[in-house]
Amino acid sequence: MYLKRCGQTKSKRDGVYWDLVESYRTERGPRQRVVAYLGDVSEGRRLGVEQAARGATGSWQSRLFDEEGEPEWVEVDTKRVRVEGVRDFGGCWLGLEIADRLDLISLLERLLPGGREDIPWSMMAMTLVLMRLCEPSSELRIAEHLYGRSSLGDLLGIAPDKINDDRLYRALDSLLPHKIEVEKHLKERLGELFKLEYDLLLYDVTSTYFEGAGYCNNQAQRAYSRDHRSDCKQVCIALVVSREGMPLGYEVFDGNRSDVTTVEEIVEKIESQYGSAGRIWVMDRGMVSQENLEYLRAGGRRYIVGTPKSQLRRFEQQLLKTDWQQVREGLEVKLCPSPDGEESFILCRSAERAAKEKAIHNRFEKRVEKGLVKLADSCRKKKQKLGAMERRVGRLLEGNSRAAGLFRVQVVERMGGRVDVIWEKVEDWRAWAELSEGCYLLRSNITDWDAEQLWRAYIQLTEAEAAFRIQKGDLGIRPIWHQKEERVRAHILVCFLAYVLWKMLGQTCKRAGLGNEPRKVFNEIAQIKAVDVVMPTKQGTA
């Protein structure tokens, strides 16, 4: 490292300032990067920094407690001491430390080697990830407001005036082609740090929506929205995590892609990157189809999946029996081998879930009954058309489908062209509803595990759901403001990297006995600020 003199000319003292610069070698030759901007410093301070950079034993730091040296002092005007330049420090520092432990910084430097650009793309990409972790926002707001309020300029050595939205967008473009290499590196590094086992893979799909028309993105489509924004176009994000919630990889699909059609593509992606030895795939019932199960079995893959509740009818007799195994209070399971012995079905019964479903059934039953009474009254008060009344009954039952099966409704035509709405309750439906409330069915081709082991493995799927909640909540993956398909993918990659830092912090907290939820720890450390303390001297210098 060395001090670099900057300014208008070397002969003029006005406008001269100093930078602490580090030299390093690249494939394209030697390069320099700014470690710290020192500004206008006195001759003594400049020499001290220069000696410290060289590691000299006579630097000002080593002479702080040197009793033999002649003391140097100035008289501070305490009335004019002030604090300025308050910047967010704690979150940026913590994120940078986590990234360093993951070797993410060195990875980006290797994948994005420096060229003739003023600021290395690796540092710009790291800026995007750290800002996504600390204060998620758009690239434009980062450039115009957030970066200057943070300490990243001091930590990364990039002056705020070097950050602009165009440079951030180009960093996204530079990062995206290296997605697979980044995923592989993070999987291996996390496995080394925390001795993780990737024998159980949890797979789930979510969606995130756009603000804007999205004409430049063929993947932006309208479909069922998990964010309750059916008015906006969306893309689907498929994520694979380990049993601890550590991500292995993800993929972006068209917004109208059905979950069940993504399974084969994701399985092949993971196996092509990490191999296929002895992994168990855990998926919810939205991924299940006969074709997918046959595909998994054909490749010798093991699975634990949810099943549609309609299949519970096949196990009505087992539901009536009392030979349940209690896993914990309020949760019971039962193993039901298939006739061919190739699969096992796991009946699960939850008391909390039963109470919730019962309340739902009661609520919808009251709605349907109230609506039918209202329709019957309108028929008595006014002459109604048969077809119109049948459509109104259909809409009522469709809007309250959770209790529609309880009612057998007829719209009959009477003398004089009048119609009546007549209904009765189907008690067989009610009896089945009461029996099956709180019950759900799992399916697996693992035959050497008991019911409790299979249930506990399946319940780990909540880790994938938690990953989506963190990305949508803490990391602000939605809404997406980018319009180009490549920029959207790069935005999701940055959110993925920020989520890895989040989970890394969570595992570190767990190892330290602080639990595995890093939110409070991060928020506490993020309160730390960096300030500039200006101490004017009575001689008129600062």
N, C-alpha and C positions, 0 to 999 in steps of 0.2 A: 504494500500500500504506500501511497505517497500523496502529498498535497499538490493540488493543481490550482494555479492562479488563473482566475477568469476576470474578464472586464473588457473595457473598450480598447485600451492599448497598454503595453507594458510600461510605458514611460509615465503615464498619468496615474496619480494615486486615486483620483475620484472614480467611483464606480467599480473598484476592484473588490472581488470577494474570492473566497477559497472553498474548494471542495476536497473532501477526503475520497480518493479514488483507488480502486483495486484493479490490478491487472490480472488477467487469466487467459489461458490458451483455449482455442476452439479449433475445429477442423478447418476453419477458414482463416486461421491465423490468430494473433493476439488481439484481445479486446479489453476494453476498460468499462467499468461500471462505477457509478457514484455510490459510495457507502454512506456518506453523510454530507449535507450542505452546511458548511460552517459559517457562511456569510462573511461580514467584515469583522475580522479579529485582530487583536493587537499582536505585536511582534512576539511578546512573551508567550501568549497563548498559542500562537501558531507554532512556535518551536516546541512547546510542550506536546501539542497534538502530533507533530511530526515525529518526535522521539517515541511517543506511545505507539504510533503506527509501526515504527521499526522495532518495537520491543526493547528499546534502550533502557538500561537500568537507571539512567539519570533523568528520566521523564518527571514531569511535575507530579504524577501519581505516586511514584516511588519516593519523592521528596516530601510528601505530606507530613511524615513523622520523623523527618531527618533533623535531629537536634543540632547537628553540627553546622547545617547550612544557614545562611543568612536569611531570616524571615522576610517575606514580601507581603506587604499589606496595603490596603487602601481604606479610606474612611467612607462608609456608606451613609448616604442621606436617607435615614429611615422614614422620613415623612413622605418621600417620593417613591418608596418601594411599591410595586404593583404587580398584579398577576394578569397575564393576557394569553391569548392563544390556547384556550381550553379545548382539548381534543379527547375523543373516546379512545381509551387505550386498552383496557382489560380484555374485552372480547377479541380485539384484533391480535393482541399478544398471545392469548390462549389458543386461538385458531391457528396461528402460525407455529406455535410449539407442537400442536397435535399434527399438523401437516408435516413438520420436520421429523417427528417420530415415525410417521408412515412413509418417510422417504418420498413424499409426494413432490416436494420442491425439486429434488434432484431428478426425479422421473420426468417432470415437465421440462427441465433444462435439457435432458437427453432427447426427449421426443420433439422438442421445439428448439433446435439449436439456433444460436444467434446469427444474424446476418448483418445487413447494413442498416437495419432499423435502429431508431434512436433508443427505444425501450424494448428489451427482450420480450417476445411473445409469452415466454414462460411466466414472467413476472406479471404480465397483464392478465393471463389466465388465472394465476394465483390470486390476483386482486378481485376478480369476479367471484371466485369461490369463497374467499374470506368475507366479502361484502354480503354474499348470499347467506352465509352463516350468521353474521352479526346484525345486519339490517337489510333484509331483502327488499329490493326495489329494482326499477328499470335502469338500464345502462345510462340513459340520459340523466336521471336524477343522481346516480352515482357520480357522474362526471361534474355536474353543476353544483351539487350540495354535499352529498354524503362523504365523498373521499376527503374533501378539505376539512370536514369535522372530525375525521378519524386520525389515528396515529400511523396509518399505513404508509404515509409519506416518509416518516422517520424509520419505520421498521423495514420497509422494502427499499428505501433509498430512491423513491420516485417522487419528484416534486409534483404538487397538485396541478400546476399549469401544464404538466405533461399528460394529464389524464383528460381524454375527451371521448365522446360517445363513438366517434368513428373508429378510434383505436380499440375501444372495447368490443365493438362489433367485429372487427377484424380478428381480434383474439378468439372470439367464438368460432369463427371460420377456421382458424388455425388449429384449435383444440379438437374439433369434431372428428377428423379422420383417424385419431388415435384412441378412439373409444375402447376398442377391444384390448389394446395393450394396457390401458389404464385399469380396466376391469381385472385383467389377469394379475397385474402387479398388486392391486389392493387386496385381492383374495389371498394371495400368497403371504403378503406382509401381515395382514390381520391374523391369519392362521399361525404365523410364527410368534407374534406378540402374545396371543391369548390361548395358544394351544387348542384352536378350534377344530372341531370335527364336522366335515361336510357330508355326513351320511344321510341326513334328513334335509330335504329341500322343500321349502314352502313356496307355493306359487299362487299369485293372485293378480287380478287386473283391476285397474281403476281408470277413471277418465278425468281430463282437465280441459277447461273450456277456453275459448278465445274471446278477446274483445276486438271486434272488427270483422270484416267480411271474409277474410282468409282466401281471397281468390287465387293467390300465388301458391297455395298449399293444397295439393290433391288429397292429403291425408285428413284435412279438416272437413268433417262431415257432421251432419245432425243425426242423433240417435238418442237412445235412452241415456239420460244424464244422471250420474251419481251425485252431481253437485246441484241438482234441481235447477239447472239452467238449460232447459230444452230449447230456449230461444237462441242459444249460441251454438256455433259449431264447436267441435271438440276433437281431441285425439285420445286414443286409449294407450295406457302405459302398463306393460306387463312386467312384474318384478319377481325375482327369485331371491330368497334370503335363506340363511341357515336357521337352525333352531334358536339361536341367540338373537336373531334379527339382523345379522350381518349380511349385507347384500353381496351377491355373487355376480349379478348382471341384470340387465333390463332390456326391453325392446319397446319401440314405439310402433303402434298399429293405427290403421285408419279409424276414424271416430265411430264409424258404423260397423266395425268388425265385431262379430259375435265371439264371446269368450271361448266357446267350445271349439272354435276353429283355430285357436292360437296354440293349443297344447303341443301338437307335433312340432311346430316350428321352434317353440321355446326349448323343448327337450333336446332337439338336435343342436340348437345353439349352445346349450350348456355342455352337452357331451362333446361337441367339437372343440370347446375351449378347455375343458377340465377332465375329459374322460368320462367313462360310464360305469366305473367299478362300484357295485354294491350300494347304489343310492336308492333312497325311498322318496317317492314323490307324494306330497300332500297337497290336495286341492279341494276346493269347495264344490258344491253340487252344480254350480254354473259351468264347470269345466267337463262335466261327466256326459259322455255319450257312449253307446256300445262300440262305435268305431274307435274312440280314444282308448277305451279299456282294452280292446283287442290289439291296438297298436302297442300299448305299454307291455302287455303280456308277450307279444311276439318278440320283443327285444329283450325278454328276460328281466324286465324292470319291475320293481315292487312299488305298490301304491297304497295309499289310504285316502279315500275320497268320501265326500258327502253324497247323499242320494236324495232325489225328490221325495217329498213327504207322501206322495201318492203311493209309494212302494210300501209304506207302513201297513197297508191293508193285508199284505201277504203274511204279516207276523201278528195278526190279531190274537191268535191263541197264545203266543208267547207273551204278549202284553198282559194277558189275564193271569198268568202264573206268578208265583211269589218268589221264584228262585233268582232274585236279582242280587248283584254284587254291589255293595256300597263302596264308592270311591272316596267320597267325603260327604259331609252332611248336606242333604238335599240333592245329591247326585248319585244315580244308580246306573249300572251297565249290565248287559247280558250278551254273551257270545252265542251266535246262532250259525253253525257251519252250514254251507250250502250242500245240497244233495250230492254233487259230484266231488266235494271235498277240495276243490281248487280255490275256493274263496271262503271268506268268513264275513258275516254280517254282524254288526255290533249295534244292539238296541241301547239307546241312551234315554234316560228320563231325568229331567231337571225340575225340581220343585219351584224354583224362581221362574223358570220359563213357563211352567204350567200356569202359575198365577197370572203372568203377563198375558198369555194367550187367552185365558178365561175372561180376563177383563176386556180384551179386544173383542171376543165373540159377543159378550154382553152388550158392549157399546154398539156394535154393528147390528145386533138383533133389534135393539131399541130404535135405531135409525130406520131400518127396513119396516118395522111394524108401524112406526109413526108415519112413514111415507105412504104405506098402503092404506092406512086409515084416511089420510088426506085425499088420496086418489078416489077412494070409495065415496067420500063425502062430496067430492066434485061431480061424481057421476049422478048422485041423487039430486043435486042442486041444479044441474045443467045437463042438457043433452050432449053426449060426447060421441065421437066417432070411434068405432071399434079399432081401426088400425092405429089411430093416434094414441089411444089409451094403451094399446099393447106396446108401443114404442116407449111410452113414459114408464111403464112397468119394467121394461127391459133396461132402460137407463138407470132406474133406481137399483135394481139388482146388480148391475154391472159396477156401479159406484160403491157398492157395499158387498163386495164379493166374499168377504170373510165370513159372512153369515147368510149368503144367498141360498145355500143348499138347505137351510133350515125351513125355507118356505116353499110350498107348492102353490103357485098362483095361477088363477084362470081369469080371463076376461071374457064374459059371456054376454051375448046379445039378447035383450028382452023384447017384449011387445012394444010397439011404438018406436022402434029404432033406438031405444035406450040400451046402455050397457052397464054391467055391474062388475066390480072387482071382487073376486072371492078368493080367499086363501086359507090355508091350514098349515100347521107346523108339523114337520116330519120328525117324529121322535127318534126314529132310528138314526137319523143324521146327528141329533143331539147326543145320543148315547155314544156314538163313535167319536164325536168331538171331545166329549168329556174323558173318554178312555185315552185318546191320543194326545191330549193337551200336554205340552212339555216334553213330548217324545220326538226323537229324531233318529235317523238311521245312517250308519257308516258302512263302508264296504272296503274290503282289503283282500289282497291275495297273499298276505303274510299269515301263514297258518301256525307258526311256532310261537306267537305272542298271545298273551291272554287279553281279555277285554279291557282291563285297566290300562295296560301298556299301549294298546291301539288307540284308546280314547285320549290318553295323555299326549301321544304323538300328534294326533289330529288337532288337539286344542292349541298346539303351538302355532297353528295358522294365524292366530291373533297377532303374532309378531309381524306378519306381512301387512295386516290391516293397520297395525300401529305405525308401520313405516309410511303408509300413505297419509295417515293423520299428521305425522310430523312434517312431511313434505308439503302438505297443503296448509298446515297451520304455522308452525315455527319457521319454515323455510320459504313460504310464499310462492309455491310453484304455480299457483293460479291467481288471477287469470293470466293467460299468455298474450302478450301484446305484439310479439313478432308475427310477421306475415309469411315470410319465406320458409319453406319446408326445412332447409338446412339450419336456419337460425333457430327454429323451434326445437329441432333435435339437439342443437348445441345448448340451448337454454335448459333443457331437461337433463343433459349431461352435467352441467354446472350444479344443478339442484341435487343430482345423484352424488356428486363429490362432496357437497356440503353435508348431505345426509351421512356419508361415510365418516366425516369428521365428528358429526353429532354422536354416532354410535361408538366411535373410538373413545370419545369423552365418557360416554355412558359405561363402557366396559372398564375404563380406568377408574371411574368412581366406584364401580362395583368391587373392583380389586382392592380399593382403599377402604372398603367398608362403609361407603356413603350411599349405597343403593345403586340401582342401575338406571335411574332417571336423572339425566344431567341438567334438566331445565333450571332448577334452583341454583345449582353450582355455577352454571354459565351466567345466569342473571346477576348473581352476586359479584362475580369477578368482572363482569361487564361494567359495573359501576365505577371501576377505577378509571381515573382521568389523568391525562398528561397536561401539564401547564408550563408556560414560560414565566419565570419569575424575573422581573426586571429590577435590578438594584442600582439606581444611579448613585454615583459617588459625589462627594462634595467638591471634587476637582472638575465635575462637569461631564465625566464619562460614565458609561453604563457597563 
